[in-house]
Amino acid sequence: MTATAQLETPRLILRRWRSSDREPYAAMNADPEVMRYFPAVLSKERSDLSAERIDAGFDLHGHGRWAMERGDTGEFIGFTGVGPMPEGVPGSDGMEIGWRVARAHWRQGFALEAATAALDAAFAPDAAPTLHEVNSITAVINEPSRGVMRRLGMRHIDDFAHPVVPEGSPIRAHVRYVLTRDEWMRSRPTS
């Protein structure tokens, strides 16, 4: 499977991961505010393993989560893209779009801009493989990500208890949103 190596948006470059991304990625994953809706912050070692696994997804699945770089500064600011859904959750046999943005770059529309480009690539007729549906999951209380999902045109489908989040945790309750290729293509402007 061959994945698109790079995408560009008006403000971002979405590309394969580089070794130089590891330090800023680890700093982002160690930030309690960035990781507020995850079970825990990540150690440097776990963050490095995460970066390796994410980049390997391109070769394994034909889709992946690109490193997100600001076009004006060349700064790594997060990631977005499509990868396999976690095991044990509704839709676990499908693919999920996800994103994570460093706190200094929040509330600037980067997640939406990058996710839009990632969905264009995932749903493109010449994508390898072309996807017919994409999921996205997050904690019920993660309103910023839910807002991105809604702005992408995704529909709220399920509520569930995430199996890896401990009982009693405020982030155990999760939601799943879904978007089909047909819905995405109908929502895109025609040229």
C-alpha positions as protocol buffer text, in pm:
chain_id: "A"
residue {
  index: 1
  type: MET
  ca { x: 0 y: 0 z: 0 }
}
residue {
  index: 2
  type: THR
  ca { x: 126 y: 344 z: -85 }
}
residue {
  index: 3
  type: ALA
  ca { x: 20 y: 641 z: 124 }
}
residue {
  index: 4
  type: THR
  ca { x: 36 y: 1005 z: 25 }
}
residue {
  index: 5
  type: ALA
  ca { x: 370 y: 1125 z: 157 }
}
residue {
  index: 6
  type: GLN
  ca { x: 267 y: 1485 z: 218 }
}
residue {
  index: 7
  type: LEU
  ca { x: -34 y: 1716 z: 210 }
}
residue {
  index: 8
  type: GLU
  ca { x: -38 y: 2095 z: 217 }
}
residue {
  index: 9
  type: THR
  ca { x: -310 y: 2330 z: 336 }
}
residue {
  index: 10
  type: PRO
  ca { x: -305 y: 2709 z: 336 }
}
residue {
  index: 11
  type: ARG
  ca { x: -118 y: 2713 z: 670 }
}
residue {
  index: 12
  type: LEU
  ca { x: 10 y: 2360 z: 728 }
}
residue {
  index: 13
  type: ILE
  ca { x: 228 y: 2086 z: 592 }
}
residue {
  index: 14
  type: LEU
  ca { x: 114 y: 1734 z: 681 }
}
residue {
  index: 15
  type: ARG
  ca { x: 404 y: 1495 z: 631 }
}
residue {
  index: 16
  type: ARG
  ca { x: 566 y: 1172 z: 741 }
}
residue {
  index: 17
  type: TRP
  ca { x: 739 y: 1183 z: 1077 }
}
residue {
  index: 18
  type: ARG
  ca { x: 1104 y: 1283 z: 1127 }
}
residue {
  index: 19
  type: SER
  ca { x: 1336 y: 1207 z: 1417 }
}
residue {
  index: 20
  type: SER
  ca { x: 1336 y: 1582 z: 1494 }
}
residue {
  index: 21
  type: ASP
  ca { x: 962 y: 1557 z: 1575 }
}
residue {
  index: 22
  type: ARG
  ca { x: 1025 y: 1338 z: 1878 }
}
residue {
  index: 23
  type: GLU
  ca { x: 1123 y: 1612 z: 2124 }
}
residue {
  index: 24
  type: PRO
  ca { x: 828 y: 1845 z: 2055 }
}
residue {
  index: 25
  type: TYR
  ca { x: 595 y: 1543 z: 2039 }
}
residue {
  index: 26
  type: ALA
  ca { x: 718 y: 1423 z: 2379 }
}
residue {
  index: 27
  type: ALA
  ca { x: 673 y: 1773 z: 2523 }
}
residue {
  index: 28
  type: MET
  ca { x: 316 y: 1784 z: 2389 }
}
residue {
  index: 29
  type: ASN
  ca { x: 240 y: 1437 z: 2532 }
}
residue {
  index: 30
  type: ALA
  ca { x: 382 y: 1540 z: 2871 }
}
residue {
  index: 31
  type: ASP
  ca { x: 155 y: 1847 z: 2892 }
}
residue {
  index: 32
  type: PRO
  ca { x: -132 y: 1771 z: 3135 }
}
residue {
  index: 33
  type: GLU
  ca { x: -361 y: 2016 z: 2954 }
}
residue {
  index: 34
  type: VAL
  ca { x: -303 y: 1854 z: 2613 }
}
residue {
  index: 35
  type: MET
  ca { x: -356 y: 1510 z: 2768 }
}
residue {
  index: 36
  type: ARG
  ca { x: -655 y: 1613 z: 2981 }
}
residue {
  index: 37
  type: TYR
  ca { x: -890 y: 1376 z: 2794 }
}
residue {
  index: 38
  type: PHE
  ca { x: -650 y: 1079 z: 2796 }
}
residue {
  index: 39
  type: PRO
  ca { x: -582 y: 840 z: 3085 }
}
residue {
  index: 40
  type: ALA
  ca { x: -234 y: 984 z: 3151 }
}
residue {
  index: 41
  type: VAL
  ca { x: 49 y: 1191 z: 3012 }
}
residue {
  index: 42
  type: LEU
  ca { x: 313 y: 993 z: 2823 }
}
residue {
  index: 43
  type: SER
  ca { x: 672 y: 939 z: 2927 }
}
residue {
  index: 44
  type: LYS
  ca { x: 941 y: 1019 z: 2670 }
}
residue {
  index: 45
  type: GLU
  ca { x: 981 y: 646 z: 2600 }
}
residue {
  index: 46
  type: ARG
  ca { x: 609 y: 590 z: 2545 }
}
residue {
  index: 47
  type: SER
  ca { x: 588 y: 904 z: 2334 }
}
residue {
  index: 48
  type: ASP
  ca { x: 874 y: 781 z: 2111 }
}
residue {
  index: 49
  type: LEU
  ca { x: 702 y: 442 z: 2072 }
}
residue {
  index: 50
  type: SER
  ca { x: 379 y: 622 z: 1984 }
}
residue {
  index: 51
  type: ALA
  ca { x: 556 y: 824 z: 1711 }
}
residue {
  index: 52
  type: GLU
  ca { x: 707 y: 506 z: 1566 }
}
residue {
  index: 53
  type: ARG
  ca { x: 371 y: 326 z: 1569 }
}
residue {
  index: 54
  type: ILE
  ca { x: 189 y: 622 z: 1416 }
}
residue {
  index: 55
  type: ASP
  ca { x: 437 y: 659 z: 1128 }
}
residue {
  index: 56
  type: ALA
  ca { x: 442 y: 283 z: 1065 }
}
residue {
  index: 57
  type: GLY
  ca { x: 66 y: 304 z: 1005 }
}
residue {
  index: 58
  type: PHE
  ca { x: 125 y: 453 z: 660 }
}
residue {
  index: 59
  type: ASP
  ca { x: 308 y: 142 z: 544 }
}
residue {
  index: 60
  type: LEU
  ca { x: 82 y: -103 z: 727 }
}
residue {
  index: 61
  type: HIS
  ca { x: -258 y: 41 z: 638 }
}
residue {
  index: 62
  type: GLY
  ca { x: -205 y: 279 z: 346 }
}
residue {
  index: 63
  type: HIS
  ca { x: -327 y: 561 z: 571 }
}
residue {
  index: 64
  type: GLY
  ca { x: -171 y: 724 z: 871 }
}
residue {
  index: 65
  type: ARG
  ca { x: -148 y: 1021 z: 1099 }
}
residue {
  index: 66
  type: TRP
  ca { x: 79 y: 1287 z: 954 }
}
residue {
  index: 67
  type: ALA
  ca { x: 306 y: 1509 z: 1158 }
}
residue {
  index: 68
  type: MET
  ca { x: 155 y: 1858 z: 1147 }
}
residue {
  index: 69
  type: GLU
  ca { x: 400 y: 2139 z: 1067 }
}
residue {
  index: 70
  type: ARG
  ca { x: 327 y: 2510 z: 1045 }
}
residue {
  index: 71
  type: GLY
  ca { x: 404 y: 2631 z: 695 }
}
residue {
  index: 72
  type: ASP
  ca { x: 523 y: 2973 z: 814 }
}
residue {
  index: 73
  type: THR
  ca { x: 766 y: 2855 z: 1084 }
}
residue {
  index: 74
  type: GLY
  ca { x: 835 y: 2487 z: 1005 }
}
residue {
  index: 75
  type: GLU
  ca { x: 743 y: 2410 z: 1367 }
}
residue {
  index: 76
  type: PHE
  ca { x: 600 y: 2066 z: 1460 }
}
residue {
  index: 77
  type: ILE
  ca { x: 265 y: 2137 z: 1628 }
}
residue {
  index: 78
  type: GLY
  ca { x: 91 y: 1798 z: 1643 }
}
residue {
  index: 79
  type: PHE
  ca { x: -60 y: 1532 z: 1421 }
}
residue {
  index: 80
  type: THR
  ca { x: -373 y: 1440 z: 1232 }
}
residue {
  index: 81
  type: GLY
  ca { x: -487 y: 1166 z: 1002 }
}
residue {
  index: 82
  type: VAL
  ca { x: -650 y: 826 z: 980 }
}
residue {
  index: 83
  type: GLY
  ca { x: -553 y: 504 z: 1155 }
}
residue {
  index: 84
  type: PRO
  ca { x: -716 y: 190 z: 1294 }
}
residue {
  index: 85
  type: MET
  ca { x: -978 y: 226 z: 1567 }
}
residue {
  index: 86
  type: PRO
  ca { x: -874 y: 98 z: 1911 }
}
residue {
  index: 87
  type: GLU
  ca { x: -974 y: -257 z: 1996 }
}
residue {
  index: 88
  type: GLY
  ca { x: -1279 y: -318 z: 2213 }
}
residue {
  index: 89
  type: VAL
  ca { x: -1475 y: -7 z: 2117 }
}
residue {
  index: 90
  type: PRO
  ca { x: -1774 y: 32 z: 1884 }
}
residue {
  index: 91
  type: GLY
  ca { x: -1647 y: 45 z: 1526 }
}
residue {
  index: 92
  type: SER
  ca { x: -1320 y: -125 z: 1622 }
}
residue {
  index: 93
  type: ASP
  ca { x: -1296 y: -292 z: 1282 }
}
residue {
  index: 94
  type: GLY
  ca { x: -1286 y: 46 z: 1109 }
}
residue {
  index: 95
  type: MET
  ca { x: -1062 y: 348 z: 1071 }
}
residue {
  index: 96
  type: GLU
  ca { x: -1054 y: 658 z: 1288 }
}
residue {
  index: 97
  type: ILE
  ca { x: -956 y: 1016 z: 1219 }
}
residue {
  index: 98
  type: GLY
  ca { x: -775 y: 1178 z: 1509 }
}
residue {
  index: 99
  type: TRP
  ca { x: -568 y: 1483 z: 1594 }
}
residue {
  index: 100
  type: ARG
  ca { x: -360 y: 1628 z: 1874 }
}
residue {
  index: 101
  type: VAL
  ca { x: -230 y: 1984 z: 1878 }
}
residue {
  index: 102
  type: ALA
  ca { x: 27 y: 2145 z: 2108 }
}
residue {
  index: 103
  type: ARG
  ca { x: -134 y: 2389 z: 2350 }
}
residue {
  index: 104
  type: ALA
  ca { x: 42 y: 2699 z: 2210 }
}
residue {
  index: 105
  type: HIS
  ca { x: -146 y: 2637 z: 1883 }
}
residue {
  index: 106
  type: TRP
  ca { x: -498 y: 2579 z: 2017 }
}
residue {
  index: 107
  type: ARG
  ca { x: -798 y: 2784 z: 1907 }
}
residue {
  index: 108
  type: GLN
  ca { x: -647 y: 2874 z: 1571 }
}
residue {
  index: 109
  type: GLY
  ca { x: -838 y: 2623 z: 1358 }
}
residue {
  index: 110
  type: PHE
  ca { x: -536 y: 2399 z: 1289 }
}
residue {
  index: 111
  type: ALA
  ca { x: -711 y: 2073 z: 1388 }
}
residue {
  index: 112
  type: LEU
  ca { x: -1005 y: 2141 z: 1156 }
}
residue {
  index: 113
  type: GLU
  ca { x: -783 y: 2255 z: 868 }
}
residue {
  index: 114
  type: ALA
  ca { x: -559 y: 1950 z: 898 }
}
residue {
  index: 115
  type: ALA
  ca { x: -845 y: 1703 z: 949 }
}
residue {
  index: 116
  type: THR
  ca { x: -1021 y: 1840 z: 640 }
}
residue {
  index: 117
  type: ALA
  ca { x: -711 y: 1772 z: 428 }
}
residue {
  index: 118
  type: ALA
  ca { x: -673 y: 1426 z: 585 }
}
residue {
  index: 119
  type: LEU
  ca { x: -1034 y: 1337 z: 502 }
}
residue {
  index: 120
  type: ASP
  ca { x: -993 y: 1464 z: 145 }
}
residue {
  index: 121
  type: ALA
  ca { x: -696 y: 1227 z: 111 }
}
residue {
  index: 122
  type: ALA
  ca { x: -868 y: 932 z: 282 }
}
residue {
  index: 123
  type: PHE
  ca { x: -1183 y: 962 z: 74 }
}
residue {
  index: 124
  type: ALA
  ca { x: -1010 y: 1040 z: -258 }
}
residue {
  index: 125
  type: PRO
  ca { x: -1105 y: 802 z: -542 }
}
residue {
  index: 126
  type: ASP
  ca { x: -738 y: 720 z: -600 }
}
residue {
  index: 127
  type: ALA
  ca { x: -656 y: 665 z: -229 }
}
residue {
  index: 128
  type: ALA
  ca { x: -497 y: 332 z: -149 }
}
residue {
  index: 129
  type: PRO
  ca { x: -721 y: 199 z: -9 }
}
residue {
  index: 130
  type: THR
  ca { x: -1020 y: 428 z: -52 }
}
residue {
  index: 131
  type: LEU
  ca { x: -1217 y: 444 z: 270 }
}
residue {
  index: 132
  type: HIS
  ca { x: -1595 y: 439 z: 276 }
}
residue {
  index: 133
  type: GLU
  ca { x: -1640 y: 544 z: 638 }
}
residue {
  index: 134
  type: VAL
  ca { x: -1433 y: 708 z: 911 }
}
residue {
  index: 135
  type: ASN
  ca { x: -1496 y: 711 z: 1286 }
}
residue {
  index: 136
  type: SER
  ca { x: -1377 y: 947 z: 1556 }
}
residue {
  index: 137
  type: ILE
  ca { x: -1397 y: 890 z: 1931 }
}
residue {
  index: 138
  type: THR
  ca { x: -1332 y: 1103 z: 2237 }
}
residue {
  index: 139
  type: ALA
  ca { x: -1441 y: 1152 z: 2595 }
}
residue {
  index: 140
  type: VAL
  ca { x: -1795 y: 1287 z: 2628 }
}
residue {
  index: 141
  type: ILE
  ca { x: -1656 y: 1591 z: 2811 }
}
residue {
  index: 142
  type: ASN
  ca { x: -1402 y: 1675 z: 2537 }
}
residue {
  index: 143
  type: GLU
  ca { x: -1608 y: 1951 z: 2382 }
}
residue {
  index: 144
  type: PRO
  ca { x: -1322 y: 2098 z: 2173 }
}
residue {
  index: 145
  type: SER
  ca { x: -1272 y: 1771 z: 1980 }
}
residue {
  index: 146
  type: ARG
  ca { x: -1645 y: 1711 z: 1956 }
}
residue {
  index: 147
  type: GLY
  ca { x: -1675 y: 2057 z: 1802 }
}
residue {
  index: 148
  type: VAL
  ca { x: -1418 y: 1966 z: 1536 }
}
residue {
  index: 149
  type: MET
  ca { x: -1609 y: 1644 z: 1465 }
}
residue {
  index: 150
  type: ARG
  ca { x: -1934 y: 1836 z: 1417 }
}
residue {
  index: 151
  type: ARG
  ca { x: -1765 y: 2099 z: 1195 }
}
residue {
  index: 152
  type: LEU
  ca { x: -1633 y: 1814 z: 980 }
}
residue {
  index: 153
  type: GLY
  ca { x: -1994 y: 1698 z: 933 }
}
residue {
  index: 154
  type: MET
  ca { x: -1958 y: 1385 z: 1147 }
}
residue {
  index: 155
  type: ARG
  ca { x: -2266 y: 1234 z: 1311 }
}
residue {
  index: 156
  type: HIS
  ca { x: -2284 y: 1126 z: 1676 }
}
residue {
  index: 157
  type: ILE
  ca { x: -2357 y: 750 z: 1665 }
}
residue {
  index: 158
  type: ASP
  ca { x: -2269 y: 583 z: 1997 }
}
residue {
  index: 159
  type: ASP
  ca { x: -2199 y: 644 z: 2364 }
}
residue {
  index: 160
  type: PHE
  ca { x: -1983 y: 383 z: 2538 }
}
residue {
  index: 161
  type: ALA
  ca { x: -1751 y: 321 z: 2831 }
}
residue {
  index: 162
  type: HIS
  ca { x: -1394 y: 312 z: 2700 }
}
residue {
  index: 163
  type: PRO
  ca { x: -1248 y: -25 z: 2804 }
}
residue {
  index: 164
  type: VAL
  ca { x: -898 y: 103 z: 2888 }
}
residue {
  index: 165
  type: VAL
  ca { x: -1016 y: 395 z: 3102 }
}
residue {
  index: 166
  type: PRO
  ca { x: -1068 y: 303 z: 3469 }
}
residue {
  index: 167
  type: GLU
  ca { x: -1419 y: 297 z: 3615 }
}
residue {
  index: 168
  type: GLY
  ca { x: -1501 y: 619 z: 3795 }
}
residue {
  index: 169
  type: SER
  ca { x: -1279 y: 829 z: 3567 }
}
residue {
  index: 170
  type: PRO
  ca { x: -1449 y: 1139 z: 3426 }
}
residue {
  index: 171
  type: ILE
  ca { x: -1316 y: 1045 z: 3081 }
}
residue {
  index: 172
  type: ARG
  ca { x: -1445 y: 684 z: 3078 }
}
residue {
  index: 173
  type: ALA
  ca { x: -1769 y: 789 z: 2908 }
}
residue {
  index: 174
  type: HIS
  ca { x: -1691 y: 821 z: 2536 }
}
residue {
  index: 175
  type: VAL
  ca { x: -1874 y: 911 z: 2216 }
}
residue {
  index: 176
  type: ARG
  ca { x: -1828 y: 790 z: 1861 }
}
residue {
  index: 177
  type: TYR
  ca { x: -1892 y: 1001 z: 1555 }
}
residue {
  index: 178
  type: VAL
  ca { x: -1905 y: 868 z: 1198 }
}
residue {
  index: 179
  type: LEU
  ca { x: -1869 y: 1020 z: 852 }
}
residue {
  index: 180
  type: THR
  ca { x: -1921 y: 831 z: 526 }
}
residue {
  index: 181
  type: ARG
  ca { x: -1738 y: 901 z: 204 }
}
residue {
  index: 182
  type: ASP
  ca { x: -2069 y: 991 z: 35 }
}
residue {
  index: 183
  type: GLU
  ca { x: -2150 y: 1244 z: 310 }
}
residue {
  index: 184
  type: TRP
  ca { x: -1805 y: 1397 z: 280 }
}
residue {
  index: 185
  type: MET
  ca { x: -1819 y: 1420 z: -99 }
}
residue {
  index: 186
  type: ARG
  ca { x: -2164 y: 1588 z: -86 }
}
residue {
  index: 187
  type: SER
  ca { x: -2033 y: 1847 z: 162 }
}
residue {
  index: 188
  type: ARG
  ca { x: -1722 y: 1943 z: -41 }
}
residue {
  index: 189
  type: PRO
  ca { x: -1741 y: 2238 z: -280 }
}
residue {
  index: 190
  type: THR
  ca { x: -1740 y: 2143 z: -646 }
}
residue {
  index: 191
  type: SER
  ca { x: -1490 y: 2309 z: -879 }
}
